[in-house]
Amino acid sequence: MDSQTLLTAARRWRAEHMIKSYVHRFSDSWLHSALMIAVVVVATIAMVKAIEVGVTVLQLDKVVVTGQPSR
């Protein structure tokens, strides 16, 4: 094996290693951050929609009970 072949193999190995390293860094930091931002955005949209539409509250009619108390 000549030095040129070794150099080419070393460059190829380093390029593959750098790609794997970049993907690992992306999945650890950027993916986590992106998911947290998505959760915050969805929660914010839900709160805004709830404020705009209002929360449904049940109103019961008043009931008057007449008669003699039971013993």
Secondary structure, 3 states (H helix, E strand, C coil): CCHHHHHHHHHHHHHHHHHHHHHHHHHHHHHHHHHHHHHHHHHHHHHHHHHHHCCCCCCCCCCCCCCCCCC
